[in-house]
Amino acid sequence: MDFDGVKNYVISRLNNELSAELTYHSVEHTLDVVASAERIAKMESVNGRDLSLIKTAALFHDIGFLETYDGHESLSVELAKKVLPEYGYDEKDIAAIESMIMSTRIPQTPKNRLDMILSDADLDYLGRDDLFLIGQRLQYEWKLIGKVTTIRDWHEKQLQFLKNHHYFTVSAKKLRENKKQENIIEIEKLLCIKK
């Protein structure tokens, strides 16, 4: 498997073809998910070929945004199936990558350990200090496409999303759950919700 070749291919396409309106679903998000996936995988003692597969799935998980917003995961899978054989990935590898990509669709539905790692990596930022910075990018993106209209609307949607979300791996729970709960409290304060 030529992971470096795949990475160059994906990053080049995202840099050159992604809409400027995608302020959250950007190259930076993809690279953040790759780094988070690698960190969680190592904490979960995943390495070797499986680690390469996770990182590859992380690279491809949002490439479908090149063509569509809703349902982008299916297009991400189609592109992976088309491109990855050229980089030495076999059918079994691609099937694992397909499962991981589809597991990131909201609501997340991981079916196995690798799916759980990518699902957790995709939403790793929910339990980090930079939630509000990253969330601002998503809020702006959603405003441009009409998914939110006011800042209150955004905070209410974000609060509901965080309350419904859960991490799947032991490592992500240990790493991010406490801060996610703190972030929930901060959003409740912004919305003047009393406990």
Order of alpha helices (4+ residues) and beta strands (2+ residues): alpha-alpha-alpha-alpha-alpha-alpha-alpha-alpha-alpha
